[in-house]
Amino acid sequence: MAKSNLITREGWDALDQELKYLWKTERPQVTQAVSEAAAQGDRSENAEYIYGKKRLREIDRRVRFLSKRLDNLKIVEPDPRQEGKVFFGAWVELENDDEEIQTFRIVGPDEFSPAKKWISVDSPVARALIGKQADDEVTVITPNGEVNYVILSIRYQPIAE
């Protein structure tokens, strides 16, 4: 299945900031270090030179990826008409059959983060939630079997911490 081209404003800004940092800050520093290492003579046994060239290839690969990806992404801003239903960008509070409460945010595949409890819009949980509203029951097919959730709340603004 293809990745969605959706992203939140914060996600797009983070990728754009990474691209600018790599291109304007890290790449010139690594290029300078490589040229200094090359000036030391024998390159075949020069660890700084070998590592620097490898790092330059990694940076260039990431810069190419980010440049293409940012051109293809569509920033999705919350729409007031979405209130009360689960759509892209929503924080959704769920309760499972064991009465465990979890909160997830539905984001694009480029910004999902298990640590933040941000799930991709392409994930089974997000696909099951899209279009639903508070008090709806949702069944998600996971590798470990079916999981049932009740939607407790939906919001489009983060809770101040």
Salt bridges, closest charged atoms under 4 A:
GLU10 OE2 - ARG105 NH1 3.14
ASP13 OD1 - ARG9 NH1 3.60
ASP16 OD2 - LYS20 NZ 2.84
GLU18 OE2 - ARG62 NE 2.82
GLU26 OE2 - ARG55 NH2 2.89
GLU58 OE2 - LYS54 NZ 3.21
GLU58 OE1 - ARG55 NH1 3.10
ASP60 OD1 - ARG27 NE 2.56
GLU77 OE2 - ARG9 NE 3.59
ASP79 OD2 - ARG81 NH2 2.57
ASP110 OD1 - LYS3 NZ 3.72
ASP110 OD2 - ARG69 NH2 2.68
